[in-house]
């Protein structure tokens, strides 16, 4: 039996070279009671970087998982920051230690806006999936989902005094939501284009909106007190309230917006800029309004770019040099100079020590697409859009500026004229052959010494963008815009295998030194490893959020550095962990299944019609697995309960009685263990998931398992085990399966017992909480009287104000009656 070939796994090591991405906003934060305006949080791929703007240093990294950051929102107390991601997830990080203990998952696409309420207890998120979700941070659960917009949500505002919410969208509408009743009571249709920004002024009495046109619109907000219309005298307030109550009893409907507020256009301001509004913001006193606009220059071309050098140990940039639009680069032997090929067809040589430009040479009449160092390290070969391949030798010449030192230059020696544009050139490691990729979708092989034609490799349907030759000069692999990789033999030019490699164009290909393994990088944001002997896909490296343009492999193959359009460089390290191909394929299938779930329909609650408010949960592979765990636990409990009944029947038939001594029998112990095991599974799921996600798992649960759960819940409530969690699960199941439960006569006794037990147990818990609250209030009064300090002054004032309003309203009603 032959030996099995072993592959070692590559894992992500670090992300560097990125300051921030353009998808997410920036937000000022406060670290450990520091100065305001000194630290700023920015999204950097899947991470969040906290920068000290004074020292220009990175002080904290909030590490994400794999999805790109799309929105940042600090909490009102400045201790936490909420981060929205491309997959619709939200995580809350602590700015004290950088850890994340709370995460929400409810959106199907990228989070576009996040907003805290004034107390920091609720979080509202808007997404490109047109939904708005309200989350309870304290209980770590989703409250409800608000539906009504037809395009991506752009801005969200809280009206704290009235518990209202304002949302704007790209559908040109601004909607007002009553969070008490969870419905939209007003829709503003005065905009002609997408609404991108909103801000409240004058103690929430004026709203400013900005859209894609050049007009900033101002709206006056008049809050209508209960029972009082706009402009109505105060003495009619109680009479109108009573009339509204009578109308409600008769079934008459009034416009709901008349009962809450009136919003009318007060005027507009015309901006000079013609571009759309990005955001609106005011100062603390609301005297200055800042309007951030998106400015695009269509006719301005900026030719200057930058090239940076990093250390592969600290990942710190050591040199940044301005250059022309660079298409390819390489290090000169000795690592003291670098050579760039530019879009204008020039060769630029830079000195790394000083960062200065040593020489610029006109090499090609068109773009210089590719260059390759000769194996003997004495020169380079370049290929360009002018249909030529040129050979250059390194030379040391006298530096005219210093007059004493010598500097590096390149000397043109030979030219190979071709019929098509050259896209890629590569030497064979033995320097015997030269491979040239052409625009006509073929690869030509020439002898290096005589430049005579040797082989033509054809078969790709689109141009070959990258190629490489193995260390033994036996194989050549080509990657094309047709998304295929072909492996050829260099002896006869025969195609050994053609493999579908990526979902988009393949941009780079390179063999691992001294092996027949190679890596490919594509526009599908993925890096893949392949075996050129067995024609197998080994593993996929995912992490980049945009097209991957190129990569470099270290001489020993232990490290890989990749570069992407997401402005980041990523370091990958080879571990000692072996790869089992069957497990890799199984993981890929699970990932595909998870993506299909994410794109699927939302869970539907039986008996409920879709409206403006819906559950906040989202069906994922984790929630499906959680439902399977609950079903397995219930089935195990059924089996052990049946065994227990059989044992009791056998004892009864044999004339034996179940005494206390037999209670130690496994037939009596194990069902009790399973009985508590089901509660333990629910507890684990409630700690791993949010309750909104646990609701989705219960929704997936088939109804035949529900009667067993209800009986178990009754026992848990009787024993006082996790009453809060059990009651929440119980009420959700009753709401979902109400029709089937009420029509089942066998469950009526269970429901009656549940009603009695839950009421009594909840009352007990309420009494305990009330006693503890009274004790804490007593301690508060004692401490305040001794130290002359008032605790929770703001919260107490707000509570007393609500109490006064309620008493006033009750007195007014009693006076009329």
Residue pairs with C-beta under 8 A, 6 or more apart in sequence:
5 531
5 534
6 578
7 517
7 529
7 531
7 538
7 539
7 578
7 579
7 581
8 574
8 575
8 576
8 577
8 578
8 579
9 539
9 574
9 575
9 577
9 578
9 579
10 529
10 539
10 541
10 560
10 572
10 573
10 574
10 575
11 572
11 573
11 575
12 541
12 543
12 570
12 571
12 572
13 559
13 570
13 571
13 572
13 573
14 315
14 570
14 571
15 44
15 45
15 47
15 543
15 568
15 569
15 570
15 571
16 310
16 315
16 568
16 569
16 570
16 571
17 308
17 310
17 317
17 567
17 568
17 569
18 44
18 45
18 566
18 567
18 568
18 569
19 42
19 44
19 49
19 51
19 567
20 26
20 42
20 43
20 44
20 49
21 42
21 43
21 44
21 45
21 68
21 69
21 545
21 566
21 567
23 43
23 68
23 69
23 70
23 86
24 42
24 43
24 68
24 69
24 70
24 71
24 72
25 43
25 71
25 72
25 279
26 40
26 41
26 42
26 72
27 40
27 41
27 72
27 73
27 74
27 81
28 36
28 37
28 39
28 40
28 41
28 74
29 39
29 40
29 41
29 50
29 74
29 78
29 81
29 95
30 36
30 39
30 74
30 78
30 95
31 39
31 50
31 59
31 60
31 95
32 96
37 53
38 52
38 53
38 54
39 50
39 51
39 52
39 53
39 59
40 50
40 51
40 53
41 48
41 49
41 50
41 51
41 62
41 72
41 74
41 81
42 48
42 49
42 51
42 72
43 68
43 69
43 70
43 72
43 83
44 69
44 568
45 64
45 68
45 69
45 543
45 544
45 545
45 566
45 568
46 63
46 64
46 65
46 66
46 67
46 68
46 69
46 85
46 543
46 545
47 61
47 62
47 63
47 64
47 69
48 61
48 62
48 64
48 69
48 72
48 81
48 83
48 93
49 58
49 60
49 61
49 62
50 58
50 59
50 60
50 61
50 62
50 95
51 57
51 58
51 59
52 58
52 59
60 95
60 98
61 98
62 81
62 83
62 93
62 98
62 100
63 98
64 83
64 85
64 91
66 542
66 543
67 85
67 86
67 87
67 89
68 85
68 86
68 545
68 566
69 83
69 84
69 85
69 86
70 84
70 85
70 86
70 110
70 111
70 112
71 83
71 84
71 111
71 112
71 113
71 114
72 81
72 82
72 83
72 84
72 114
73 81
73 82
73 84
73 114
73 115
73 116
74 80
74 81
74 82
74 95
75 81
75 82
75 92
75 116
75 120
76 116
76 118
76 119
76 120
77 120
78 95
79 94
79 95
79 96
80 92
80 93
80 94
80 95
80 120
81 92
81 93
81 95
82 90
82 91
82 92
82 114
82 116
82 123
83 90
83 91
83 92
83 93
84 90
84 110
84 111
84 112
84 113
84 114
84 125
85 91
85 110
85 111
86 109
86 110
86 545
87 109
87 110
87 598
88 105
88 106
88 107
88 108
88 109
88 110
88 111
88 127
88 129
88 618
89 103
89 104
89 105
89 107
89 111
90 103
90 104
90 105
90 111
90 114
90 123
90 125
90 135
91 100
91 102
91 103
91 104
92 100
92 101
92 102
92 103
92 123
92 137
93 99
93 100
94 100
94 101
102 137
102 140
103 690
104 123
104 125
104 133
104 135
104 142
104 690
104 692
105 618
105 620
105 690
105 693
106 125
106 131
106 133
106 135
106 142
106 145
106 616
106 617
106 618
106 692
107 125
107 127
107 129
107 131
107 133
107 618
108 127
108 129
108 131
108 598
108 599
108 618
109 127
109 128
109 129
110 127
110 128
111 125
111 126
111 127
112 126
112 127
112 128
112 152
112 153
112 154
113 125
113 126
113 153
113 154
113 155
113 156
114 123
114 124
114 125
114 126
114 156
115 123
115 124
115 125
115 156
115 157
115 158
116 122
116 123
116 158
117 123
117 124
117 158
117 160
118 158
118 160
120 137
121 136
121 137
121 138
122 134
122 135
122 136
122 137
122 143
123 134
123 135
123 137
124 132
124 133
124 134
124 135
124 156
124 158
124 165
125 132
125 133
125 135
125 156
126 132
126 152
126 153
126 154
126 155
126 156
126 167
127 133
127 152
127 153
128 152
128 153
129 152
130 147
130 149
130 150
130 151
130 152
130 153
130 169
130 171
131 145
131 146
131 147
131 149
131 153
132 145
132 146
132 147
132 149
132 153
132 156
132 165
132 167
132 177
133 142
133 143
133 144
133 145
133 146
133 616
134 142
134 143
134 144
134 145
134 146
134 165
134 179
134 616
135 141
135 142
135 143
135 616
136 142
136 143
139 691
140 690
140 691
141 616
141 690
141 691
141 692
142 615
142 616
142 617
142 690
142 691
142 692
143 616
144 182
144 613
144 614
144 615
144 616
145 613
145 614
145 615
145 616
146 165
146 167
146 177
146 182
146 184
146 612
146 613
147 610
147 611
147 612
147 613
147 614
148 175
148 184
148 187
148 612
149 167
149 169
149 171
149 173
149 175
150 169
150 171
150 173
151 169
151 170
151 171
151 194
152 169
152 170
153 167
153 168
153 169
154 168
154 169
154 170
154 194
154 195
154 196
154 197
155 167
155 168
155 195
155 196
155 197
155 198
155 279
156 165
156 166
156 167
156 168
157 165
157 166
157 167
157 198
157 199
157 200
158 164
158 165
159 165
159 166
159 200
159 204
160 204
161 204
161 223
162 223
162 260
162 261
163 178
163 179
163 180
164 176
164 177
164 178
164 179
164 260
164 261
165 176
165 177
165 179
166 174
166 175
166 176
166 177
166 198
166 207
167 174
167 175
167 177
168 174
168 175
168 195
168 196
168 197
168 198
168 209
169 175
169 194
169 195
170 194
170 195
170 196
171 194
172 189
172 191
172 192
172 193
172 194
172 195
172 211
173 187
173 188
173 189
173 191
173 195
174 187
174 188
174 191
174 195
174 198
174 209
175 184
175 186
175 187
175 188
176 184
176 185
176 186
176 187
176 188
176 257
176 260
176 261
176 263
177 183
177 184
177 185
178 185
178 256
178 260
182 612
182 613
183 256
183 611
183 612
183 613
184 612
185 256
185 257
185 260
186 256
186 257
186 260
186 261
186 263
188 219
188 263
190 217
190 265
191 209
191 211
191 217
192 211
192 213
193 211
193 212
193 213
193 276
194 211
194 212
194 276
195 209
195 210
195 211
196 210
196 211
196 212
196 276
196 277
196 278
196 279
197 209
197 210
197 277
197 278
197 279
197 280
197 291
197 292
198 207
198 208
198 209
198 210
198 280
199 207
199 208
199 280
199 281
199 282
199 289
200 206
200 207
200 208
201 207
201 208
201 282
201 286
201 289
202 286
204 221
205 220
205 221
205 222
206 218
206 219
206 220
206 221
206 266
207 218
207 219
207 221
207 263
208 216
208 217
208 218
208 219
208 280
208 289
209 216
209 217
209 219
209 280
210 216
210 217
210 277
210 280
210 291
211 217
211 276
211 277
212 276
212 277
214 270
214 271
214 272
214 273
214 274
215 268
215 269
215 270
215 271
216 268
216 269
216 270
216 271
216 277
216 280
216 291
217 265
217 267
217 268
218 265
218 266
218 267
218 268
218 269
219 263
219 264
219 265
219 266
220 263
220 264
220 265
220 266
221 261
221 262
221 263
222 230
222 261
222 262
222 263
222 264
223 260
223 261
224 230
224 258
224 259
224 260
224 261
224 262
225 237
226 237
226 241
226 259
226 809
227 237
227 238
227 239
227 240
227 241
227 242
227 244
228 234
228 236
228 237
228 240
229 240
229 258
230 262
232 240
237 812
238 812
238 813
238 815
238 816
239 816
241 813
242 813
242 816
244 254
244 259
247 254
271 291
271 293
273 293
273 295
275 293
275 294
275 295
275 296
276 293
276 294
277 291
277 292
277 293
277 294
278 292
278 293
278 294
279 292
280 289
280 290
280 291
280 292
281 289
281 290
281 292
282 288
282 289
282 290
303 324
303 325
303 344
304 322
304 323
304 324
305 322
305 323
305 324
305 325
305 326
306 320
306 321
306 322
306 323
307 320
307 321
307 323
307 326
307 329
307 338
307 340
307 350
308 317
308 319
308 320
308 321
309 317
309 318
309 319
309 320
309 338
309 352
310 316
310 317
310 318
310 569
311 318
312 554
312 559
312 561
312 571
315 571
318 352
319 352
319 355
320 355
321 350
321 355
321 356
321 357
323 340
323 342
323 348
323 350
323 357
324 340
324 342
324 343
324 344
324 346
324 348
325 342
325 343
325 344
326 340
326 341
326 342
326 343
326 348
327 341
327 342
327 343
327 367
327 368
327 369
327 370
328 340
328 341
328 368
328 369
328 370
328 371
329 338
329 339
329 340
329 341
329 371
330 338
330 339
330 371
330 372
330 373
330 380
331 337
331 338
332 338
332 339
332 349
332 394
332 408
333 373
333 377
335 352
336 351
336 352
336 353
337 349
337 350
337 351
337 352
337 358
337 408
338 349
338 350
338 352
339 347
339 348
339 349
339 371
339 380
339 410
340 347
340 348
340 349
340 350
341 347
341 363
341 368
341 369
341 370
341 371
341 382
341 384
342 348
342 367
342 368
343 367
343 368
344 367
345 362
345 363
345 364
345 365
345 366
345 367
345 368
345 384
345 385
345 386
346 360
346 361
346 362
346 363
346 368
347 359
347 360
347 361
347 363
347 368
347 382
347 392
347 410
348 357
348 359
348 360
348 361
349 357
349 358
349 359
349 360
349 361
349 408
349 409
349 410
350 356
350 357
350 358
351 358
351 407
358 407
358 408
358 409
359 407
359 408
359 409
359 410
361 409
361 410
363 382
363 384
363 390
363 392
363 412
364 382
364 384
364 385
364 386
364 388
364 390
365 384
365 385
365 386
366 384
366 385
366 386
366 421
367 384
367 385
368 382
368 383
368 384
368 385
369 383
369 384
369 385
369 421
369 422
369 423
369 424
370 382
370 383
370 422
370 423
370 424
370 425
370 437
371 380
371 381
371 382
371 383
371 425
372 380
372 381
372 425
372 426
372 427
373 380
373 427
374 380
374 381
374 427
374 431
375 427
375 428
375 429
375 430
375 431
376 431
378 393
378 394
379 391
379 392
379 393
379 394
379 410
379 413
380 391
380 392
380 394
380 410
381 389
381 390
381 391
381 392
381 425
381 427
381 434
382 389
382 390
382 392
382 425
383 389
383 390
383 422
383 423
383 424
383 425
383 436
384 390
384 421
384 422
385 421
385 422
386 421
387 417
387 418
387 419
387 420
387 421
387 422
388 415
388 416
388 417
388 418
388 422
389 415
389 416
389 418
389 422
389 425
389 434
389 436
390 412
390 414
390 415
390 416
391 412
391 413
391 414
391 415
391 416
392 410
392 411
392 412
392 413
393 410
393 411
393 413
394 408
394 409
394 410
394 411
395 408
395 409
395 410
395 411
396 406
396 407
396 408
396 409
397 406
397 407
397 409
398 405
398 406
399 405
399 406
399 407
414 451
416 436
416 446
416 451
418 436
418 438
418 444
419 438
419 440
420 438
420 439
420 440
421 438
421 439
422 436
422 437
422 438
422 439
423 437
423 438
423 439
423 463
423 464
423 465
424 435
424 436
424 437
424 464
424 465
424 466
424 467
425 434
425 435
425 436
425 437
426 434
426 435
426 467
426 468
426 469
427 433
427 434
427 448
427 469
428 434
428 435
428 448
428 469
428 473
428 490
429 469
429 470
429 471
429 472
429 473
430 473
431 448
432 447
432 448
432 449
432 473
433 445
433 446
433 447
433 448
433 454
433 469
433 473
433 490
434 445
434 446
434 447
434 448
434 451
435 443
435 444
435 445
435 467
435 469
435 476
436 443
436 444
436 445
436 446
437 443
437 463
437 464
437 465
437 466
437 467
437 478
438 444
438 463
438 464
439 463
440 463
441 458
441 460
441 461
441 462
441 463
441 464
441 480
442 456
442 457
442 458
442 460
442 464
443 456
443 457
443 458
443 464
443 467
443 476
443 478
444 453
444 455
444 456
444 457
445 453
445 454
445 455
445 456
445 457
445 476
445 490
445 493
446 452
446 453
446 454
447 454
455 490
455 492
455 493
456 493
457 476
457 478
457 486
457 488
457 493
457 495
459 486
459 495
459 498
460 478
460 480
460 482
460 484
460 486
461 480
461 482
461 484
462 480
462 481
462 482
462 505
463 480
463 481
464 478
464 479
464 480
465 479
465 480
465 481
465 505
465 506
465 507
466 478
466 479
466 506
466 507
466 508
466 509
466 520
467 476
467 477
467 478
467 479
467 509
468 476
468 477
468 509
468 510
468 511
468 518
469 475
469 476
469 490
469 511
470 476
470 477
470 511
470 516
470 518
470 532
471 511
471 513
471 514
471 515
473 490
474 489
474 490
474 491
475 487
475 488
475 489
475 490
475 496
475 516
475 532
476 487
476 488
476 489
476 490
477 485
477 486
477 487
477 488
477 509
477 511
477 518
477 530
477 532
478 485
478 486
478 488
478 509
479 485
479 501
479 506
479 507
479 508
479 509
479 520
479 522
480 486
480 505
480 506
481 505
481 506
483 500
483 501
483 502
483 503
483 504
483 505
483 506
483 522
484 498
484 499
484 500
484 501
484 506
485 498
485 499
485 501
485 506
485 509
485 520
485 530
486 495
486 497
486 498
486 499
487 495
487 496
487 497
487 498
487 499
487 532
487 535
488 494
488 495
488 496
489 496
496 532
496 535
497 535
499 530
499 535
499 537
501 520
501 522
501 528
501 530
502 520
502 522
502 523
502 524
502 526
502 528
503 522
503 524
503 526
504 522
504 523
504 524
504 547
505 522
505 523
506 520
506 521
506 522
507 521
507 522
507 523
507 547
507 548
507 549
507 550
508 520
508 521
508 548
508 549
508 550
508 551
509 518
509 519
509 520
509 521
510 518
510 519
510 551
510 552
510 553
511 517
511 518
511 532
512 518
512 519
512 553
512 557
513 553
513 555
513 556
513 557
514 557
515 557
516 531
516 532
516 533
517 529
517 530
517 531
517 532
517 538
518 529
518 530
518 532
519 527
519 528
519 529
519 530
519 551
519 553
519 560
520 527
520 528
520 530
521 527
521 548
521 549
521 550
521 551
521 562
522 528
522 547
522 548
523 547
523 548
525 542
525 544
525 545
525 546
525 547
525 548
525 564
526 540
526 541
526 542
526 544
526 548
527 540
527 541
527 542
527 544
527 548
527 551
527 560
527 562
527 572
528 537
528 538
528 539
528 540
528 541
529 537
529 538
529 539
529 540
529 541
530 536
530 537
530 538
531 538
536 581
538 579
538 581
538 584
539 579
539 584
540 588
541 560
541 562
541 572
543 570
544 562
544 564
544 566
544 568
544 570
545 564
545 566
546 564
546 565
546 566
547 564
547 565
548 562
548 563
548 564
548 565
549 563
549 564
549 565
550 562
550 563
551 560
551 561
551 562
551 563
552 560
552 561
553 559
553 560
554 560
557 574
558 573
558 574
559 571
559 572
559 573
559 574
560 571
560 572
561 569
561 570
561 571
561 572
562 569
562 570
562 572
563 569
564 570
590 621
593 621
594 620
594 621
597 619
597 620
597 621
597 624
598 618
598 620
600 619
602 614
602 618
602 619
603 615
603 617
603 619
603 696
603 699
603 700
604 610
605 615
605 699
605 735
605 736
606 736
606 737
606 739
607 736
607 738
607 739
615 692
615 695
615 696
616 692
617 623
617 690
617 692
617 693
617 695
617 696
617 699
618 693
618 696
619 696
619 700
620 693
620 696
622 688
622 689
622 693
623 689
623 693
623 694
623 696
623 697
623 700
624 697
624 700
626 685
626 688
626 689
626 693
626 694
626 697
627 697
627 698
627 700
627 701
629 681
629 685
630 678
630 681
630 682
630 685
630 697
630 698
630 701
630 705
630 709
631 701
631 702
631 705
633 674
633 677
633 678
633 681
634 678
634 705
634 708
634 709
636 674
636 677
637 671
637 674
637 675
637 677
637 678
637 708
637 712
638 708
640 670
640 671
640 674
641 671
643 667
643 671
644 667
644 668
644 671
647 665
647 667
648 658
651 657
651 658
651 662
658 668
662 668
663 669
675 712
675 715
676 721
678 709
678 712
679 712
679 716
679 721
679 722
679 726
682 694
682 722
682 725
682 726
682 729
683 722
683 725
685 694
685 697
686 694
686 725
689 697
691 728
694 729
695 732
698 729
698 732
698 733
698 736
699 736
701 709
703 737
703 740
706 733
706 737
706 740
706 741
707 744
707 746
707 747
707 750
709 729
709 733
710 730
710 733
710 741
710 747
710 750
710 751
710 754
711 750
713 726
713 729
713 730
713 754
714 750
714 753
714 754
714 757
716 722
716 723
716 726
717 723
717 726
717 727
717 730
717 754
717 757
717 758
717 761
718 757
718 761
720 761
720 764
723 758
723 761
723 762
723 765
724 765
727 758
727 762
730 754
730 758
734 741
741 747
741 751
780 791
783 789
783 791
784 790
784 791
790 796
